[in-house]
Amino acid sequence: MDLAKMFAKFFDENGQIVLPPQLTLPGLAELLYAQEQAAGADLDRPILRQWDYSESREGTPREVSRREFNTRVKAVAARLQQVGGIGDRVAVLAGNSPEYIFGFLGAMYAGMIPLPLYDPNEPGHTAHLNAVFGDSNPKIVLTNNVSAAAVRKHFADLPAKERPRVIVVDTLPDTLAESFVNPTETPQGKAIAANSTVAPIDMPAFLQYTSGSTRTPAGVQLTNRSILTNVLQIFSSVQIKMPPRVVSWLPMHHDMGIILAVFVTILGFNFEIMTPRDFVQHPKRWINQIKRQPVDDNLAGTYAVVPNFALELSARYGAPEEGEELDFSNIDGIIIGSEPVTESAVNSFWETFGKPEYKMRREVLRPSYGLAEASLIVATPQTPNRPLIAHFDRDALAEGKGVIVDKSETTVAFASNGQGVPAQYLTLVDPETHTEVEDGVIAEIWLHGRNMASGYLGRRVESDATFRNTLAERLPEGSRVDGAPDDDKWMATGDLATIIDGELYITGRLKDLIVIAGRNHYPQDIEATVQEASERVRPDSVAAFSVEGDNTESLVILVERPDGVTADDAADAEATEVIRGAVTKNHGVTPDQVVFFGAGEINRTSSGKIARRVAKKHFVEA
């Protein structure tokens, strides 16, 4: 089956994506599986491999075949059809595992709406989990044997009638799959179809909850159209070679993790997974997996998707040993996203693994930008010039302009996120006047395309503010969005950026921008200075923000000490003065307060990033 040729059929002569109105994610999955059956493909080949490191340092693989995968998904769907109805919300609470994917897709197959969440065994996320359940009220929870006890304990304090039904996926027999019925063929499905004005392609597919780094968790409503559109955009922009091998430890409750997992498996590609903890404890495990040469000669290349911190962690703790032979010639793409991509992380990774004898091509590193509200990826490098790091004049940034200069002690480094994906309009807009701005000006990223979510669950005001914007005025010459509709369906991302020479540089979040004495300061820029100022600062564990003072805004910096370093008033005071001096010298503003914490004590999101706004809220309320 030539998937590349099949995907090409969804693009019209103008490069726009056209999808059949009856197409859904489960429908596509079944169509592809049926085509493989008819073509006599080997359905017993392994497509999913989970690496278990509990008993072996090298890891023990657990394999799932194409046939078994289809059976397990339908077994889950059949069980859900016994206890619920079309449109019910189903939470998935487990760690990375085959059962997670079976459960997520099984809910879709049953016509229900899955919510990808996480294992309650993970510490520090109870409040977030409670907030999500309070907002979405799922009646059913899917989990696995590993997480079942923690799931039941989490809901134990609720009255029996208020507890969701818990289904343990790996206890369901394969024979259940025989009773699965396509939900469109059920009486309820037929009744819904007869009375619905919405085509299946535009029906809700799943709810992706924001991590809480920028707001109280909100459920992003993704439709079949938005996800299928974005997947086609990704395949086109990344130019994935068929058939690929994909290696991932990304948490499946994160949009990058779950969309990657679902599409790689329903397309029948080779997918290898481990848990985030497996990677963080021993980054060399991921290195060993991406370097492993595929046994199947038909596989075109290895791909991985990671956040920025993974590059530095891999370079620090996954570096090759003396005399170790590495062969990365099979790697075709490492997509870097989820958080700002830093020069130090890219350089440390390349200096460690980019030596000629390791056969890695530098262009496989692809800093990319995306957000759940646009399904997943919005921009990725689509020219050979990658990864591209540019240095910007700090004084110009403070004035709202992007000016690339030679690297110095006073410049700020930003990685280019390339170009917008096809079949989507992307431009920069003044957030106050809603007018398109010229290249080199820092403004808000606005998007228009069918990969946009339909809104936030139950939040009309927030949905309108984000997804229902009108572009007031386009550039008279050289507009980036010629041909875009004149409607109110522009999405305001809240992210600031500039475009120079066709390259998109993300500079920060609009609401996180620190403005002191009329000058703009980007928190991640200040945080980078703090991290480099003292050895008493834990990597990627700094939060910088402003608070209202008596007459003006004041800068506050929260800092975690490195692992194993205990509180010491004298040492903290000495480090505070060093940090103050570095920030004053580099940014022209003196921190009002520098507060030290133990390792892991600053608020984080469910995906492990510093939750800057939540940390600020707790600081102000303390």
N, C-alpha and C positions, 0 to 999 in steps of 0.2 A: 504493500500500500504506500503510495507516494503522498505523504502528508503535506510536503511543501507545495505540490501541485493542488491539493485539496484546499489549502489555506489561501492560495492565490485566487481561487474562485470567489472568495468573499470580498475581494477588492474590485471596485468598478474602474472604468477607464480614467477617472479623475483621481484615483488613489483613495477614494472614500470607502469605508467598510459598509457592506450591505449584508445583513443577516436575515435569514428567513424568519417570519413572525412566529412560527410554531417551535423554533429551536430553543432548547433549554440545555443546561449543563448535563443533567442526567440523560437527556435525549441524545446529546452528542456522544456521551460515554457509551451508550448502548449501540449507537450507530457504528462507532468505530470497532467495538467488540464483535458485532455481527459481521462486519466486513472482513475482519480477520478470520472468523470462523469459516465464512464462505470461501475465502481464498486459501484455506487449508494451512493457515499459519500455525506455528508451534505454540499452542496455548499453555503448555506446561513449562515454558521457559520462565526463569525467574525475572520479575520486573521490579520487585521491591526487596531490599536487603537491609535488615536492621542489625547494627553492630552492637553486641553486648560485651562490655568490658568488666563484668562483675567477677568472672572466673579466669580470664586470660588477659595478659598484658597486650597481646596482639589483637584481641577481640575475636568473638565468635559470631559468625554471621547466621542470622535466621532469615531464610528465604521464603518469599511468597510468589507463587506463579501467577501468570496472567489469568488462568482459569480460577484459581483459588481466590484471587482478589475479587473477581466479579461475583463469585458465590458468597463471600463474606459480606460484601456490601449489600447484596440482596437479602441475606439473612437478617441483618440489622433492620433494613427497610421493612421486611415482613413483620418483625416483632413490633416495630413502631406503629405499623398499621393496625395491630391488634389492640393497642392501648391509647392511640391518639387519632387525630384527624388532620386533614390537609390544612396547612397554614399554622399549625401549632409550632411554638418555638422550642427548640431542643438544645440544651447546653452540653458541650463536650468538655468534660473535666478529666484530664489525664495528661501525662507527659508524652513526649515524642514516642510514637510506637505505631505499628501497623493498625492497631485497634483504633487509634485516633482518626486515621484516614478512613477506615471502614465506617466508623460512627458518623463522621462528618458527611461523607458521601451518601451513607445509608439514609440519613435524615432527608437529604435532597431527593433521593430516589422515592421516598415515601410522600413527597410533596410538602414536607415540613421545612422549617427555617432554622438551620443550625447557627449556634453561637460558639465560635472557637474560643475557649477559655483555657485554664491551666490547672495543673495538679494542685489541690489544696495542701499537699505536702510542702509545697514551696513556701518558705517563710516570708512574712511581711506583706502579703497581698490580700489579707482577709477583708480589709475595709473596701478595697477595690472590687472584690468578688461580691460582697454584699450590695454594693452600689449598683453593680450590673444587674444582679438578680432583682433588686428593687425597681429598676428601670424597665426591665424586659419581661419579668415574671414568667420564665420558662417552666412548663409543667413537667418536663422530662429531662433527666440527666443521663448522658452516656459516659461510661468510664471503662476502665479495665481492672483486672485483678490487682495490679500493683497499687492502684490509687483508690480502690473501692472503699477500704476502711476509712481513709482520710475524708472521702466524699461524705460518707454516712455520718462521720463525726462532725463535719462542718454544719450539717443540717439537724443535728441531734436535739438542739435546744428549741427547735420550732415545734409547735403542736403538730400532731400526726397529720391532720387534715391539710396543713400548710406546707408540708414537705413535698418536694418534687419526687416523682417516681424515678428510681435509680435502676438503670439497666447496665449490667456488666457485659460488655461486648464479647469478651473471649469465653463466656459461658454459653453463648448461643450456639446451638447445633447447626451444621451446614444444611441439614434437611429443611430448615425453616425457609431457605431460599426458594424452595419449590412452591411455597404459598404466596410469594410476592406477586402483587398485581400492579400494573402500571396505574398510578393514581388517576390518570385521565380517563381510565376505563371503569372506575368505580362509580356508584350512584352519586356520591358526593362530588367527585371530580366532574362528572357530566353536568350536574346542576350548577356548579361554579362556572363552567365554561359557557353554559347557556345564558347566564346572567351577567357575565363579565364584559366590560368594554375594554379591558386591557389584554393585549396579546401575551401569550406565554413568554416571549422573549423579554417583555418588560415587567414580568412578575418578580417579586423579591426572591433572591437566591440565598443570601445569608446576611447576618448582622455581624459587622466587624466593630468591636468596641475600641474606642480610642484608649490609649494607655494611661491617660490621666496626667501627662506631662504638661499639657496646655490648658486643660479644663477638667471639670467633673466628667467622668466617663460618659461618652455619648455613643449611641449605637448608629453607626454608619450603615444605611440601607443600600446594599449592593444588589443590582438586578442581574438577571442572566445576560442581558445586553451589555451592561457595563463591564462585566468580567470577561465575557467572550471577546468584546472589542479590545480590551487592554491586552489580553493574551495574544491576539493577532498583531497588535502594535509591538509587543515585545519580541515576538518571533521575527518580525520584519526589521525592526531597528537593530537588534542584537545580531541578526543574520545567523541564527543558530543553525549549525550543521546537523543534518539528519543522518541517522538517529543519534541523539546525544546520550551521554552518561552524566548524571547529576548527583553531586555529593552535597549533603546538607546536614547541619546541626541546628539550624534556625528553629526557635520555638514555634510550634504549630499554632499557638494562639495569636501569633503576630501575622499581619497581612502578608508579609513577604513569605513567611514560612508556610502558611496554609495554602495560598494560591499556587505556590511552587509545587507543593506536595500533591495537590489535587490534579493539576494539569499534567504533571510528569507521569502520574500513575494512570490516569484515564486514557492518555495517549499511548500507554504501553511502553514507555521508555525505561531505561535502566536507572533506578533511583536508589541511592544508598543513604541511610540516615543514622544518626546517633543523637544523643541528647545534648542540650547546651552544657549541662554539667560535665559530660564526657569531654567536651572540648575545653572548657575552662580549666578543669583539673589537669589535663594533659593536652595542650595544643598540638603536640606532635602527632596525636591520633588523626587529626584532620589533615595534617601535612602528609602522613602516610597514606591516607585514602586518596587525596587528589593526585599524588604522584603515581599511584598504582596503575600500571598499564592495563587497559581493558583486555580480558581474555577473548572477547568476541571481536573478531577482526572487522565486523560490520559497523561497529560503533565509530562515529565520526570524531568525537572529541569529548573532553570532560569539562563540565561547567560547575561553578559554585557561586553562591550568593552569600555575602557576609557583611556585617557592620564594620565600621572603621576600626573599632578597638581590636578586632580579631587580627588585623595585620600586625599591630605592635605586639600583641600577646604571642602570636606565632613566631615573630622574629626573636622575641626575648626567651621564650621557653620551648620553642619547637625547632630551634636552629640545628642544622646537621652536625653530627659528631665528627670527630677527627677521622678522616678517611672514608666517611660514609658517601656512597654513591646515590645521587638523586637524578631522576629523569622526569622532567615536567613537560616533555615535548607533546604529550597528549592533551594538555590544558588549552582550551580555546577561549575561555572567558571566566574571569572572576569579577562578578558585579558587586560593587561596594555601595551600600546604601544604608538607610535607616537613621543615620546621623551624619553630621558634617564630616567630610573626608579631609584629613589633615596632611600637610606636607610631611611631617615627621613620621606618620604611620606608613605612608607610601614609600618614603625613602628607606626606612628601617627594614621593611619587608623586601624591597628590591635589593638592598645591599646584602641581605642575608640569603635570598633565594634566587637572585637574578644573575649569578655568576655564569659565564659562558658554558662551563661544563655541566650545568644543571638544565640547560636547554629550554629555559622559560623565555617566552617572548614578552617584552615589556608591554606591548599593546593589549595583552589579555586583561590587564588591570583597567576596569571601567568604572570610575566614580559616577554614580547615577543618583537621580532625584525622583522621589515619588511621595505619595501620601494616600492614606486609605480612602479619602474622599474622591480620589481619581482612580480607584481600584488598586493600583499598585504603582507602576513606573510612569513617570511623566517625561523625563528626559534622560538620555544616555548618549555617550560619545558615538558618533556615526561616521567619523573620519579616522584615518590611520594615526592622527596626532593625539595619542592618549597613552597614559594619563597625562593631562596638561595641568601644571601648577603655575599660577601667575602671582606676581607680587604687586600689591596695591599701595599707593601712597596713603598713609594713615590720615593725614590732614584733609585730603580730598574726601576720604570716606566720611569724615566727620561733617563735611558739607553736603553729603548726599550724592557724591560723584565717584565713579570708578575710574581710576587712572593707573594704568600698569606702568611700573618703573623697574629699574634694576633692584635686585635684592639688597637690603641693608638692615641695620638694626631697627630702623623705624618703619619698615614696611610690614604689611599683613599679607600672609599667603592664603589664597583660596584655590581650591581645585575646580576645574571646569567640569560641569555635569553634562557637557556636550550639547546636543540639540534636542528639541522636542520630538517625541515619537510621532510617526505619521498618522494621518487621519485625526488630527487634534490641532486646535489653534492655541498658541501660547504667545503671550506678550507681557510687557511690563506696563503697569498702570499707576498713575498717581492715586493713592488711596483716598485722598480727599476730594479731588475733582473728577475722578473716574475717567481721566483722559490718558491716552497712550503716550508714553514718553520715548525720547530718542535713546539710541545706544549710548552707553556710558553713564546714564543716569540710574541711580539706585531707586527702585520702586517695587511695588507689589506684583507678584506673579499672578496673572489671571489666565484661566483656561476655559476652553469651550470644546466639547466633544462628547461622544456617546460612551466614553469610558467613565464619565462622571457618575457618582452615586445619585440616588434619587432624593436624598436628604437624611436628616437625623430622626431617629425614631421618637415620635411624640414631641418634637421641638420645632414648632413652626417658625418662631422668631429667628432662632439660630439657623435653621435651614434656609430661610429667605435671605438672611445676611450673608450666608456663604455661597449658596447655589443660584440665587435669583438676582444677579446683578446685570446692569446695562452699561455697556461701554459708551460713554457720553461722546467721545470724540477720538477719531483715529488720526495718526500722523498724515498730513496732507501728501507727503511723499515718502515712499519706503515703508509703508505700514507692514507690520509682520503678519497681519490678519486679513489681508485682502481676500474677499470671498466669504468671510465669516458672516453668519446671519445677523441681522439687526434685531436681536431679541433680548430677553431678560434672563438668559440661561448661562451667563458667564459665572464661573466659580472664582471667588476671591480666596486665594490660598492662605493668606496671612504670612507668607514667606517673602522676604526681601531679596532682590537680586539685581544684577546688572548684566547686560549682554554686550560683549566686545568681540569684534571679528567673528561673529556667529557662534560664540561660545557663551554658555549660560553659567554665571558664577553666583551661587547662593551666598548671601552675606549675613543672613540672620532672620529671626522671627520679628514681625512687625510689633507684636505686643511685648516682646522681650527687649526691645531697643532701649538702651539706657541714655537718657538725655539729661545732661548736667551742664548748667551755664550755657545752654543753647547749642551744645555740641553733641553729636551722636557718638555713642560708644557701643560696640557689639560685645555682648557678654562672653561669647566664646573666645573672642580676641583677648579680653582681660583674663579669662580663665587659663588660656594658653600661657600667658606671661606668668601667672601665679604658679602654674605647674613647673615651669622651668626655673623659677626663682630660688626654690629651696628643696633640699632632699627630704624635708619633713612634710612634703605634699604627696599624697597618694595619686598615681596616674589616673586621669579621667574622673577625678572625684572632687571637683570644685564647682561651686555655684556662685555666680556674680549677678547682682540685681540692685536696683535702686529703690529706696524708700523715701517717703516724704519726711523732710526735716523741718526745722523751724521756718526757714526762709527759702529753701531750695531742696532739690533732690540730693540724697546722700547715697554713696556707694557702700554696699555691704558685700563681704566675701566670706563664704562658708568653705571650710577646708577640712578634708579628712586626712588624718595621719596615715602613713603606710601601714600595711599589715604587720602586726606584732609590735608596733611602736605605741607605748603607753603615754598617758598624759603626763606632762612635766611643765609646770608653770614657767620656769626659766627658759627652757628650750622653745616653748610655744611663743613666749614673748620675743625671743631673739628672731625666730622665724617670721613673726608678725612684722618686725621692723624691716627685715629684708624684703618681704612681700610688698610692704607699703612703698619702699624705695623703688622697687622695680616697676610697680604700677604707675607711680608718679612720674618716673622717668620716661616710660614708654607711652603713656596715655594722657599725661597732663592732668590727671585727676587723682586725688589722694583718697584711699579708702577710709571711710568713717569708722567702720568696724571690720575686723578680721576675727572670725570665730572658728576655733578648732573643734573637730569631732573625731571620734574613733572610727576605724575603718568600717564602712558599710552603714553608718548612722545617718547620713544625709538622705532625704527622701528620694526614692527612685521609682521609675515606672515599672510596669509588669515585664518590660523587655530589658530592664537593667540600666536604662539611661538615667542620669540625674534629672529629677523632676523639678526644674528650676522654679516654676511658679508655685508648685505645692510647697517647696522648701521656703519660699518667700512668705507664703501665707502662714505657715507654722511659725516662722521667725517673728512676723508682725504680731501674731496672736500670743506669743509666749510672754 
